[in-house]
Amino acid sequence: MSRSALINIDTQQSFFHRDYWQEEDLPAFQQAITQLISGCQDLKIPVVDIFHVDDEGPFSLASGCVKAMPFLQHQADVAFQKHVHNAFTDTGLDLWLRQRDVNHLIICGIRTEQCCETTTRVASDLGYRVSFVSEAMLTFPMSWKGVTLDTQTLRHRTETVLAGRFAEIQTVAECLESLS
């Protein structure tokens, strides 16, 4: 029997203070993640909020920005703070999940190709079945060696490297339908 948990990664106000922050994809992200969280809560699936914390800057606790983005109105079942890209290292998340016999994780949040992807890979390596709901994720264009990847290209690249190896790629509707 599958027991699921929704892992909401880094959907925090800290990002508003990064120079790469842009709101182009924000409305679609807000709608998708809100629908996913609400749907999971309706199905009595625990929601876990993960917050990234650094020693200084907008991701530090002292900044006051390490809190949920204002549009999020849910009450998480539990929250963990992380200091690296994945949600497992030194957080207690794995123990919390195993104590509840959770074996299936639904991943959403910010940034698709960084913390969401890294958490997915670690979760898979730890033996969890993972649903990667990139529709309920947000990221920003990235440049390297004069080439800029837009958000759709980053999403496609991330889905490509995870699909069939580390996770099942699902839309919000597909994910919620598979749970009911």
C-alpha positions as CSV (number, residue, x, y, z in Angstrom):
1,M,0.0,0.0,0.0
2,S,1.2,3.5,-0.9
3,R,1.3,6.2,1.7
4,S,2.0,9.6,0.3
5,A,3.3,13.0,1.5
6,L,3.5,16.3,-0.3
7,I,6.9,18.0,0.0
8,N,6.7,21.7,-0.7
9,I,10.3,22.9,-1.2
10,D,11.5,26.5,-0.6
11,T,8.2,28.3,-1.5
12,Q,9.5,31.2,0.7
13,Q,9.7,35.0,0.6
14,S,13.5,34.9,0.4
15,F,13.3,34.6,-3.3
16,F,11.6,38.0,-3.6
17,H,15.0,39.5,-2.7
18,R,17.1,37.7,-5.3
19,D,18.3,39.6,-8.4
20,Y,17.0,36.9,-10.7
21,W,13.4,37.1,-9.3
22,Q,10.8,37.6,-11.9
23,E,7.0,37.2,-11.8
24,E,6.4,36.0,-15.4
25,D,5.6,32.4,-14.4
26,L,4.3,33.3,-10.9
27,P,0.5,33.3,-11.6
28,A,0.5,29.8,-13.2
29,F,2.8,28.5,-10.4
30,Q,0.5,30.0,-7.7
31,Q,-2.6,28.4,-9.2
32,A,-0.9,25.0,-9.7
33,I,0.7,24.7,-6.3
34,T,-2.4,25.9,-4.5
35,Q,-4.5,23.3,-6.3
36,L,-2.0,20.6,-5.5
37,I,-1.7,21.5,-1.8
38,S,-5.5,21.8,-1.5
39,G,-6.1,18.5,-3.3
40,C,-3.6,16.7,-1.1
41,Q,-5.1,18.1,2.0
42,D,-8.6,17.0,0.8
43,L,-7.2,13.5,0.5
44,K,-5.6,13.7,4.0
45,I,-2.1,13.6,2.6
46,P,0.3,15.3,4.9
47,V,1.9,18.5,3.6
48,V,5.6,19.1,4.6
49,D,7.0,22.6,4.1
50,I,10.8,22.8,3.6
51,F,12.6,26.2,4.1
52,H,16.1,26.9,2.9
53,V,18.2,28.7,5.5
54,D,21.6,30.4,5.0
55,D,23.8,32.2,7.5
56,E,23.2,35.6,5.9
57,G,21.2,37.4,3.3
58,P,17.5,36.9,2.4
59,F,17.7,33.2,3.3
60,S,18.9,33.8,6.8
61,L,16.5,33.6,9.7
62,A,17.5,37.1,10.7
63,S,16.2,38.5,7.4
64,G,12.6,37.7,8.3
65,C,12.1,36.3,4.8
66,V,12.3,32.6,5.6
67,K,8.5,32.2,5.7
68,A,5.9,31.0,3.2
69,M,5.0,33.2,0.3
70,P,1.9,35.2,1.1
71,F,-0.4,33.4,-1.3
72,L,0.1,30.1,0.5
73,Q,-2.7,29.7,3.1
74,H,-2.3,26.1,4.1
75,Q,-1.2,24.8,7.5
76,A,1.7,22.3,7.0
77,D,1.7,19.1,9.0
78,V,5.4,19.8,9.7
79,A,8.2,22.1,8.5
80,F,11.9,21.5,8.3
81,Q,14.8,23.8,7.6
82,K,17.6,22.8,5.2
83,H,21.0,24.2,4.6
84,V,21.8,22.3,1.4
85,H,20.0,21.7,-1.9
86,N,18.2,18.6,-0.9
87,A,15.5,18.3,1.8
88,F,17.0,15.3,3.5
89,T,20.5,16.1,4.7
90,D,20.5,16.9,8.4
91,T,16.8,17.9,8.5
92,G,15.0,14.9,10.1
93,L,12.7,14.6,7.1
94,D,13.6,11.0,6.3
95,L,12.9,9.9,9.9
96,W,9.6,11.8,10.0
97,L,8.5,10.1,6.8
98,R,9.6,6.6,7.8
99,Q,7.9,6.9,11.2
100,R,4.7,7.4,9.3
101,D,5.3,4.6,6.7
102,V,5.4,7.1,3.9
103,N,6.9,5.6,0.7
104,H,5.7,8.0,-2.0
105,L,6.7,11.6,-2.2
106,I,5.0,14.4,-4.3
107,I,7.5,17.1,-5.0
108,C,6.6,20.8,-5.7
109,G,8.1,24.2,-4.9
110,I,11.1,26.4,-6.0
111,R,13.6,25.9,-8.0
112,T,12.7,23.1,-10.4
113,E,16.3,22.2,-11.5
114,Q,17.9,22.8,-8.2
115,C,16.4,22.0,-4.9
116,C,13.3,20.2,-6.3
117,E,15.5,18.0,-8.6
118,T,18.1,17.4,-6.0
119,T,15.5,16.3,-3.4
120,T,13.9,14.0,-6.0
121,R,17.2,12.3,-6.8
122,V,18.0,11.8,-3.1
123,A,14.5,10.6,-2.4
124,S,14.7,8.0,-5.1
125,D,18.1,6.8,-3.9
126,L,16.6,6.4,-0.4
127,G,13.9,4.2,-1.9
128,Y,10.9,6.5,-2.1
129,R,8.6,6.5,-5.2
130,V,8.5,10.1,-6.4
131,S,6.0,12.1,-8.3
132,F,7.7,15.2,-9.8
133,V,4.9,17.8,-10.4
134,S,6.9,20.4,-12.3
135,E,3.7,22.3,-13.2
136,A,3.7,23.2,-9.4
137,M,7.3,24.4,-9.5
138,L,8.9,27.7,-10.3
139,T,12.3,28.5,-11.6
140,F,14.1,31.4,-13.4
141,P,16.3,31.7,-16.5
142,M,19.9,30.7,-16.1
143,S,23.0,31.6,-18.1
144,W,26.3,30.0,-18.6
145,K,29.0,30.5,-21.2
146,G,26.9,33.0,-23.0
147,V,23.9,30.7,-23.4
148,T,20.7,31.4,-21.5
149,L,18.2,28.7,-20.8
150,D,14.6,29.9,-20.3
151,T,12.3,28.4,-17.7
152,Q,10.5,26.1,-20.2
153,T,13.9,24.7,-21.4
154,L,15.0,24.2,-17.8
155,R,11.8,22.4,-16.9
156,H,12.0,20.2,-20.0
157,R,15.7,19.3,-19.3
158,T,14.9,18.5,-15.7
159,E,11.9,16.3,-16.6
160,T,14.0,14.5,-19.2
161,V,16.8,13.6,-16.8
162,L,14.4,12.5,-14.0
163,A,11.7,10.7,-16.0
164,G,11.8,6.9,-15.7
165,R,14.9,7.0,-13.6
166,F,14.2,9.0,-10.5
167,A,10.5,10.0,-10.7
168,E,7.3,9.9,-12.5
169,I,6.6,13.3,-14.1
170,Q,3.0,14.4,-13.5
171,T,0.7,17.4,-13.9
172,V,-1.3,18.5,-10.9
173,A,-4.4,16.8,-12.3
174,E,-2.6,13.5,-13.1
175,C,-1.1,13.5,-9.6
176,L,-4.4,14.1,-7.8
177,E,-6.2,11.6,-9.9
178,S,-3.6,8.9,-9.2
179,L,-4.0,9.5,-5.5
180,S,-7.8,9.1,-5.3
